[in-house]
Amino acid sequence: MQNPHEEKQKALLQRISGSVSRLNDVMKEINQQMEKSESLRADLATTCQVWKWYENRVQMHCTNEQRGPR
């Protein structure tokens, strides 16, 4: 006859192992999403820099037009 305490411990360890495995899968997914997010953030930062450059050029052009030809 098997020890009931041993059977309970075995079942508990199996549950823990399954939970850790699922947690590992979720952490992998979170890491992938964070990498995608970082990539999108970098793209957005580049777009903002380009937009700011264009904005400055337009402002400079408008300021020069208001002064008139030299």
Secondary structure, 3 states (H helix, E strand, C coil): CCCHHHHHHHHHHHHHHHHHHHHHHHHHHHHHHHHHHHHHHHHHHHHHHHHHHHHHHHHHHHHHHHHCCC
